[in-house]
Amino acid sequence: MSTPNPNPENRQINIIDPAFTLNPQPVYDEVLTRYRVAKTIGLNSPVISRYEDVIWALRHPEIFSSEMDMHVGLGTERPMIPQQLDPPLQTRYRKILDLQFSRARVMEIEPDVRRHANELIDQFVDAGECEFDRDFAIPLPCRAFLRMMGLPQEDLELFLELKNGIIRPPIANPYDIAAAKEYRAKTGKRIYAYFEALIDDREKSPRDDMMTYFTKVELDGKKLTRNEILDICFLFLLGGLDTVTATLGCSVFYLAENPEHRRRLAEDPSLVPAAVEELLRWQTPVTIVPRILKQDWELDGVQMKAGSMVSLLIGAANVDEQEFGAGEGKCVHFERERNRHIAFGAGPHRCLGSHLARMELRVGLEEWHRRIPSYSIKAGETPRVSPGIREVMYLPLVWEKGGAA
Ligand code: HEM
């Protein structure tokens, strides 16, 4: 039962604590049962965690705004489109973007994604071991994304370097904020230059691909400006790769530690789509989404000021027993009947790439378990999970040589 919580200072959550990123469930349990509003150390913002509160906030952008200065420091020169805009402007862009990310469009590239998954597995299956993040979870979404955008597969390494230059700048001291900002700004310029060159190319020689679509599509009778295209592509690069990498890693980490669930998936591939949803719910790799309050707000006796940041802990909302059932929210059930998880967000900003992500996850898990049905974490090794988006950055797996197809 929740007790009134007049002071969020009562409970501070450290979302970059390695113990939290490795297993956030004890913290979720505590905030859901005791602190309707808690506070983050680091972001220094109130944290809302109940399903009903989080979903309400996500559906009310007029109060919980996405227009924030967070793009400053991410190497971008303007807000990313559409994520850092509020409706009605955000909704205008979604109209032209949703068409490109429809289920039907995604199905067109499924055979290629399946081929990429098998090509990756070919490289290590006979060795009987791999580092899952480096060898599978990172390259698969990147290959899928290049294919979706109509970009050459040879750009894989460059693409990964650019993305990492923003998300994890390779600087000597990771806590040196000024150095990280400088590195991101330099990388941001390279990202703009990369996509500018593509726009030039597609304007001269149109093709049947997404970049060409951006150069031609009209919004309210006007073509997109160069900056609008760049601000969309920048977001795709940041939002479309790490999220799928993290979900693949969290899912396979869970399955390696829970052999009964792993065995069931390997024996019955028809369970994979439901397993994808349940593992998205249970692991929620994008744990938190930030918002800026447009007006003063009060929840459970906690006063929050207009202009301040609020964190929505979707990871906790996804295991809230008020929504998922008493005793049920904290169990992993591939046969769950009603799974209204919000791992892709909710409301107007609900993930644009959810069909693409679901297909990549389904194909990735299907092919992995078809070829490597039995695997475990290498003895004596400890997986590591990154803060922020929960990527399993080190996941050494082993299996019996020759035991795989
Ligand atoms: C399992 C993988 C993924 C997860 C868990 C995920 C999660 C999310 C979440 C939680 C949001 C809402 C953010 C907010 O409300 O502020 C979001 C938005 C978004 N996602 Fe994803 N995402 C995934 C994959 C992808 C992919 C593959 C793309 C491809 C481009 C993508 C593109 C976007 C974009 C463009 C938005 C912003 C939508 C808007 O503001 O209207 N995502 N995603």
Residues whose N, C-alpha, C, O or C-beta is under 5 A from the ligand:
A	BS01	HEM	P82 Q83 F236 G239 G240 T243 V244 T247 V286 V289 I342 A343 F344 G345 P348 H349 R350 C351 L352 G353 L356 A357
